[in-house]
Amino acid sequence: MTDSPTSPEPKPGPARPRGEPVRRDRIRATCRETAQRHASALTGLARSLHAHPETAFAEHRSAAEVSGLLAEHGFRVRTPVAGLDTAFTAEFGSGEFVVGICAEYDALPGVGHACGHNLIAAAAVGAALALAEVADELGLTVRVLGTPAEELGGGKVLMLERGAFDGLWMAMMVHPGPEDICAPRSLAINDLEVRYRGRAAHAASAPELGRNAADAITVAQVAIGLLRQHLEPEQMVHGIVTDGGAAPNIVPAETAATYNLRAAGVAALERLENRIWACFEAGATATGCTHEVVQISPVYTELAADEQLSEAYRSAAVELGRRPLGRAEQARRVIGSTDMGNVTRWLPAIHPMIAIDCGDAVNHQAEFAAACASPSGDRAVLDGATAMAWTAVAAAADPEHRAQLAALARDRPDRAPGRAEEHDGAGAGGDLRPA
């Protein structure tokens, strides 16, 4: 866009990117107006996703609905991407500054959208539509990444390793929760399944012939329980038995359990893995069973939010009437784990939390799921969309910040390094440690 005829003649000097500070307020107003103009479609999308929850890698309807709305507004949609049937990318514009907006839409088994991913997806679409309106003026390409399987499966990690995030200058998303937190902390996590194999026998007439795989899980659980006293701060272990045997009169020949291992960072997570591996091995050794451990999801790293983008988001949230936690308080809050952590470790990115009115409920509770289809959830969609759009505008219209992001993008390797997705081992004492 050129200056109006009444604008004063600019003074000679270095070229500035389109969207200079003198026009920033107008650009931001356009973004907010655009999000408001699409309010009905955005909140309708959030409610529709909420009413039809789909779990990891099965989000076919959800992915089609989210990408379809973007396609209706001129976005160039590619699906599937990164070898994932329910992943997509949708792009608008052709500017050098490539903004990535992550849309999650997977639900939880049994409790539906109790983590609010329906709101995440709708806010992402809203931010993308708002930025598309000003893409030419700011020299942007807006890329929405439909990222499946955050709850289990690590869709973002797989897409990152397979090139879907290539070329981005920055990435962002908003996540609902009980509080507004601009730069939350998360824990690194590894999701594992341990499987034991023994020998079946009649539990009454010939138990001595059996090798009890259920006992193997019991021994491992006891060992893990005793270990908890000696874990480092913020190391956590939680799991469930997914197969405990078929009948009480049959010595169980095969059993399985799933565990989440969490820690403050990847290094602490690896130390925890070594100790839990020993507990799994103890179950096999004590019962004469064999065992294997399978990594069922890529490792999620801890969040490392970009400070400058986080501060831009904070300013936007406050201007919208929100009251985010102070910087000292947010440093003490841990929100769980997310595959967005891996993204923040690779490129400048943020994962703020946006508050909804949920009473005493927290994420992963049925009451929180109900709050994700409410007027408060609708407001979070529109505020989240506007705040993300304003964050991107702040970066794109600031010559110094823009240059910094450009340099980082130019110097970044083409692909994120991967980590082996599965680690198997047979027999007690097998080396099951990650590569």
Order of alpha helices (4+ residues) and beta strands (2+ residues): alpha-alpha-alpha-beta-beta-beta-alpha-alpha-beta-alpha-beta-beta-beta-alpha-beta-beta-alpha-beta-alpha-alpha-alpha-beta-beta-alpha-alpha-alpha
